[in-house]
Amino acid sequence: MGNPLRDRRTPSELAASGQVIDFSEKINNFVELAKIVQSDLDSLDPAGLPADWRDTDVAGRLSFGFADAQNSRPSLRGRVTATIDAVCQRCLEAFKLALDVELRFVFDGEESTAADTAGYEIWELEENTFRPLDLVEEALIMAMPLVAMHVDSETCHGPMEIEQRPNEKLRPFAALKSQMEQDN
Ligand SMILES: [Zn+2]
């Protein structure tokens, strides 16, 4: 028995058999993605490094089929989620970055009409066959934000806007205090 996530197949084969792949993998099985996460975490103080980041689960479901009624355009619909460890670029602390990627692709084919591919993005393959695992990895990498940051400012201890700094709010009192000191 093969491993549908790792076997090299053509999109047509996967579509014709209506292949559905449910998976839950460790991030370490996605070599390029793991490298990106590691190089991001390398900037952390070793003490702040999440020890178990390589065990992060990457889970999802892929469903292959055809985008058109003529069964000529192989398609992939699915969803992949992962909560990866990343470094917040505002406070430079590690945090959990949730990725939730919707997949809706049609594979690059010979002749195509706009109607065939409505609602789908075109996924271009370099070779006839591919590993679904590699596609998942590439889609996750593309979904990563250019600048990762805490979404919730409550949990981010980074540099805040000046008007939000508690100390800045005390400024009138500080000014008053220094004025009083001068008077004395
Ligand atoms: Zn932060």
Residues whose N, C-alpha, C, O or C-beta is under 5 A from the ligand:
A	BS01	ZN	C88 R90 C91 H150 C156 H157 G158
